[in-house]
Amino acid sequence: MRLAVLGLGAMGAPIARNLVHAGFDVAVWNRTAERAREVPGARAARSPAAACEGVDVALTMLADDAAVEQVIFGRDGVLGALPRGSCHVGMSTISTALSRRLADAHAQAGQGFVAAPVFGRPEAAAARLLWIVAGGARADLDRCEPVFAAIGQGTFRFADAPRASLAKLLGNFLIAANVEILGEALVAAEKAGLEPARLLEVLTRTLFGSPVVERYGRLVADTAFEPAGFRLSLGLKDVELALRAADELGAPLPVAALLRERFLAALAAGREHYDWAGIASVIREDAGLPPVRSRTP
């Protein structure tokens, strides 16, 4: 199977490396061309269109709606180059509106589209431990299954692309909400003289043991917001997309509105280099605790 991987950032590069390791014929493209060197064994392409020539599946892992629109619909984009009968697998976390637009555009071009955003940070991508949330036609999902097996530990199927995109947005909303409540609880503990790490141990070994609570709880307890596994700006983007989807559905997400304010406050304080768990830095300061000392030289 011939593949293209478009976008070689913190997630795209390890995904591409795992696909090469699995024996796929992989072409890669990135806006910064030098990043192609991070995927030994892949063929570097000069444009998204060139990467998609003759491929069976093209995967995109890009930052946001604007980046996806440019790569798919722009000059030398995917839509005009992907062969009829091939499939675009969109692994970016995007709006449900763009997911619908992509599904329609690819169908009109005789191409398949699968929305396949993932749960997992860069270290999970490197270790082939991603959870893939895939939505599209059954035939397209079946065709992509060997690709998913090479990069993840499991796939959850949805009937169409917009539902998969919504599932990912709601999942990211829940992660951010957990960071918020962990921040509030652990900051209160610290202010009372109770070691945050000790409280976290009690919570995770009794009522709240889960990968999300354990991972993000450690980041909050240790104020370890650098380096970023998932940047604050991306967290803000996903919360805003969740709010937009909720508006369309008429389903209130008041906690998401609070999270939006947290992200904006952290970014306004110049913390764009923080992990999205860094919204806890704002919670600390609201409680009168000293600012976190930056770990950036």
N, C-alpha and C positions, 0 to 999 in steps of 0.2 A: 504494500500500500504506500502510495506517495503522499507525503504530507507537507504542508507549509505551516510555519509558526510565525506569526506576525506580532511583534512586541517582545523584547528580550529584557524586560525589567527584572525586579526581584523575584517575580513569579514565573514569567515567561521563559527565562533562561534555564532554570532547573527543569521545567517541563520539557523544553526542547532537548536538553541533554538526556533525559530519561527516555524520550522517544527514539533518539539515535541509539542509545544503549540497547533498546528493545529490538533493534534491527530494522526500523522503518527508514525509508528514504526521505530525508528531511531537508527542505529548503527553509531558510530563515531570512527575515527582514526586520530591521529596527531603524527608527528615525536617526539614531546615532549609529552609523554603520559599524564602528569599531566593536560594538557589543557582540557582533557575530563571532568574534574570536573566542567568546566564552562558551561556544557550542562546537567543540571539535567534532569533525565528522559530518557536519551539516554544510550545505551549500549556501553561501551568502548571495542574496538577490539584491538588485539595485532599487527595486520598488515593490510595493505590495502586488502589483499586477504580474511582475516578473516572477515573484515567488509562487504565484498560483498557477502558472502555466503547466497544464497537464497533471495537476494533482487530483487526488481523490477526496481529500479532506483538508480544509484550511482552518487553522485554529487562530483566533485572535485573543490576546491577553493585554488589554490596553487600559489606560487610567480612568477614562470617563466617557460619557456620551459623545462629547465633541471629538475626542480622539478616534472613537469607533466610526463615527460618521465620516470623518476625513478619510480613513483608511478604506472604508467600504464604498462610499459614494464619490469620493474625490477623484481628481485626475490620477491616472495610473492606479485606480482602486481595484478592490477585489471583485466587485459586482460585474464589471465588464470583462474580467479575465478568467474567472472561475469557470471551468468547463460545465456544460449542461450535464445534469446528473450527479455532479459533485456536491459536496456539503460544506457549508460554513458552520463551524462550531465556535460560538461566541462565549468565551470564558470570562469576559469582563463582567463586573457588577454594574448594570446599566438600568435605566428607567424601563418600566413596563411599556411605556409608549414607544420607545425606540425598539424594544424587543418585538412589538407588533409590526412596526414599520419594516424591520429586517425580515421577518417571516414573510410578509407580503411581497417585498421586493425580490427576495430570492425565489419565491414561488413563481412570480411573473417571468423570471429569467430561466426557469426550468432547473433551478438549483434547490437543494435542501437547506434548511436552517435549524440548528439545534442550539438553544440557549443552554449553556453548561457552566454557570458560575460555580466556584468551589469554596468550601470551607477549609481553611488551613493557611498557616503563615508560611513564609519562605522555607523554613526548615522542614515543614511537612511536605512542601513541594519537592525538595531535594531528596527526601526519604521515601517518596512515592506513597505518602500517607494522606493525600487529599481526599476529601469527601466531595463528590461531584453531584450537583443538582441539575439534572438534564431534562429538558422539555422539548418535544418535537414529535414528528411523525414516527410511528413505531419502526418503519423500515430504516429511517435515518438513525434512530437510536441503536438499532441492532448493528448497523454498519459501523458505528462509532465505538461499539463496546470494546474491541481490542485496543483502541487508542486509550479509552478510559482505564482499562485494566493495566496499562503500562505506566500510568501516572498517578493512580489513586488506589485507595483501599476499599472503595465502594461507591456505587452510583444509585441515586434515588431518581426514579423516573416520574415525569409529569406529562400530562396529555398535550401540552403545547408550550411554546417558548415563553409567553408572558407569565404563565403561572410559575414556571421555574425561576424567572427573574424576580417575581414577587416573593417567592419563598426565600431567595437569598437576601433580599432587602430586609424582610422581616427577621431573618436570622441575625443579620448584622445589627439590626435595631435591638434585639434581645441581648447580644453581646455588649453593646454600648450601655444598655440599661443595667446590666450586671456590673460593669465598671463603675457606674454611678452609685449604685447601692453599696458596693464594696468600698468605694471611696468614702462615702458618708459614714459607714460603720467603722472602718479602720481609722479614719481621722478622729472620730469621737473617742475611740479606744486610746489613741496616742495622746490626745489632750488630757485624758484621765490618768495617764501614766501607765497604761496597760500596753505591753509590747504588741504592736500590730501583727507581727509574724506569729506570736503565740495565739492570739485570738483567731487568726486565719487557720492555724492548725486545729484548734478546737472545732471550728465551723466545718472544715473540709473532712474531718474524721468522724463527724456526727451527722449533721443534717444536710450539708450543702456540698458534698463531694461530687465534683464534676470537672472535666478538663477545663472548661471555661473559668470556673471559680478558682480552681487551683492555679492556672496559668496567670490570669489577670490579677488575681489576689496577690500573687507574689510580686508582680510588677508594682502594684499599688503599695503594698507593705514595705517594699524596698525602695520606693520612689525611683525605680529603674526605668525611666522613660526614654533613655537613649542607649543604643541606637534604635531607631524606629523599625519595627517589623511591619507596621501598617501605619502610615502617617496620619497625623491629625486632620489634614486637609481632606484625605480620602474618607475618614470617618464622618466629617461634616457632609461631604458629598452624599454618602450613603443614607445618612439620617434625613437629609433634605429630599432625597428620592423616595424614601419610605413615607415621608409626610405628603409628598405629591401624590403617591399612589393611594394613600389613605383618603386624601381629599376627593379623588376621583370615585372612590368606593363609598364615601360618606361614613367612614369608620374612624372615629376620633383616636388620635395617638398623643395624648397630652404629655406623656413621658418623653416622647420624641421631641416635642417642642422644647422641653427643659434641656434635653441633650444638645439641641441645636445651640442654645444659649451658652452652654458650657464650652462647646467647641469654639464658638465665636470668641468667647472671652479668652480662651487659651491661645488662640491664634493672634488675637489683638495684643497679647502680652509678648509676642515675638517667639512663640514656641512651635513654629511650624516644623522644626526638626524633631519634635517629640513623637513617640508612639501615641496612638489614639488613647491608650490608657492614661496619657498625660492630662486628660480632663480632671483627673484627681488632684493635680497641682492647684487647680482653681478652687476645688473643694477645701484643700488644706488652707489656702489663704483666706477664704471666707470664714474659716473657723479660727483665724488668728494665729495659725502656725507659720513658721518662717518659710520663705520660698525655698524650693528645691534648688540645690547647687548644681549648676550645669556640669555634665561630664564631658562636654565638648571642649577640646583644648583651645 
